[in-house]
């Protein structure tokens, strides 16, 4: 059972709790195939892991709003049935969450739609660790990380969870750091996901963790 006091730890999902690269890449390729767009190379495809889909389709492929909506719909067509489960929990994550249970309040703040994030966490039997699972909405209104964090904090407050100054974000990409900073929240960057040391430090992560065990030590050193 989750705690209702102590530090509030917000976790990203993709690249932080689970390795969802295979499912995301396969579904992006599925959408591109439908639109007759050639696939970028594998290294470029990995840069799509983390940012909201609409951002990727707009910035990398120069799609119009109508094209983005079509691409996202095709992505979800495969993702909700297949790609969702082309996914693995990172080694050490279940143990980390077990150790934090009853010590900190944990929530998820992900750019993935709440529906998908909840199904993934339930599938891997991780959902019970979190006081709230916050994600984007399927209509694309709440898609950037700052908006997702705002939504998550508001819902936690409604549940009676304190969301004051003792809050930290845990994520693997610069979008996590920037989104948290918009709310005055520091981020601990994790290096087992899709970002790297330079990206996370340049974005302003206050600490880096090499592994889930290392993350636990970092959190404990900050008087969890």
N, C-alpha and C positions, 0 to 999 in steps of 0.2 A: 504494500500500500504506500502511496506517495506521501511525503511529508507536506505539511502546510506551513512550515516555518523554516528558518535557516536561509541559506543562500538560494537564490533562484538561478538555475542553470538552464539556458535555452540552447537546445541542440539543433543544428542543421541535420538533414536526413541524408541526401545523396552525397557520398564522399566522406561522410562523417560517421553515421551509424551503419549504413549499408553501401556496398559496392554495386551500384546500379548501372554501371557503364554499358554493359552488354545490351541491356534492354533499351536504354535511351538511344544508343547509337543505331541499333537495328530499327527502331521506330522512326528516327530521323531519316534513315535511308529509305524506309518504306514511303514516307511522305514525299521525299525528293523524287523517287521513282514514279510516283503517281503524277507528279508535275513535270516530268521529263527533264529534271535538273541533274547534271552529273554529280557524283559523290566527291566531296573533298577527300584528301588523303587522311590516313588514320590519325596522324598527329593533329591535324586541324580538327577532326571530329572530336578529339578529346577536349579541345577547348570549349566545346558546346556543353560540357558537363558542369552544371552549376547554375549558369545564368538562366533566367526565364526563357522559355521557348520563343515567345514573341520577340524578345530582344535578339536572339540568335538569328531568327529568320529575317528580321529587319536589317540588322547591322551587317551580317555576313553575306546574305543573299540579296539584299536590297528589295525585299518584297513589299508590295503595297499592303494596305490594311486588309483588303479582300483576299489577297494571296496568303497573308499570314493566317487569317481565319481558316482558310481551306487547308493549309499545311498543318495547323494545330489539330484540326478535326481528323485529318488522315493519320497523324501521329497517334492520337488517342484511340482511333479505330483498332489499331494493332496493340497499343499499350495496355488497354484495359483488359484484354483477353489473354495476351501472351507476354508482352514486354515487362509488365508489372512484376512478374516472378522470375525474370532473367536477372537475378539479383542475389546477393549473398551478404549476410551479416559479417562485418569485419571481426577477425579473431580478437578476443579480449573485450568486445563491447558488452556481451551479456554479463560478464564478471564485473565490469566497471559499473554498470547500472545496478547490479545487485549490491555493490559496495556503497553506492550513493543513496539507495533506498533508505528512507527514514532519517537521513542526514541532511539532504538538500531537497528542495522542490525542483522537479524537472519538468520541462515542457519541450515540445518540438516546434520550431519555427522554420518552415521550408517553403521554397517557391513552388514546390510540387502541389497540385490541388489537394485539398484536405481529404477528399474522397479517396484518392490514390494512396496518400501517405498513411491514412488509417488502415486501409486494406493491407499494405505492406507490413506495418508494425503488428497488426493482428496476426497475419500469416506467420511471422517469425516469433510470435508470443512475446513481444516487447512492449505492447501498448499499455499494459498495466503499470509500467514504471512512470508514466507521464500524467501529470495533472491535467494537461490539455495538449491536443495535437492541432497546431495552427498551420494552415497552408493557404495557398492562393485559392481563388474561386474559379469555377469553370467558365464564367463569363469574361474573365480577363480584367475585371475592374481592380482587383487586389492581386497584383502579380509581382511587384518588386519587393525586395526583402524588407525595406523599411516599412512598407504598408503591412506586410505579413506580421512583422514584429509588433506593430501598433495593435493589430487585431488580436494577437496572442496575449499581449499584456492586458488589454481591455477585458478579454474573456477570463483571464486568471483573476483579475480584480473582482469580477462578478462572482467568482467562485470563493472569494474570501482570501485569496493568496496575496501576500504583500509583494508589491512590485516596485519598491523604492530603490534606494541606491545600491543595495547588495545584490546586483544582478550581473551575470556574465553570459556572453554568447560563446558558443563553441562551434567552429565551422572550418571548412577547408578552402574557401575561395574568398577573393576580395569583396565580392558582393555581400558576404556575411558580415565582414568588418565594416563596410560602409553603411549597411542597413542598420547595424547595431549602433554605430556612432551617431546616426541621426536621432537616436533616443538617449544619447549620453551613456551608452553601455559599452564597456570594453569587451574585446574579443580575444579568446585563446585560439590560435590557429593550429590545426592538426595537419600533420605531414603524411598521413597514410591515404589521403584522398586525392583530389584532382588538381589542387593548387601546389605551389612550391614555396620555399623559404622566401625568395625575393618578392613574389607576389603578395604574400601575407604581411611581411614586414613593411613593404612599401605602402600597403593599404592602412597600416597602423595597428596590427595585432600586437598586444602587449606581451605575450609569451607564445612560444611554440611547443607543441608536444609531439614526440616521435612515435608514440604508441598509446593505446588506451591506458596501459599501466602508468606511463609517464604523465598522461593527462590527470590521472587520479592524484599523483604526487604534486602536480602543479596546483590543482584545486585545494589540496590539503595544506600546501604551503601558504595559500592565501586565506587561511583560517576559515575553511568551509564550515 
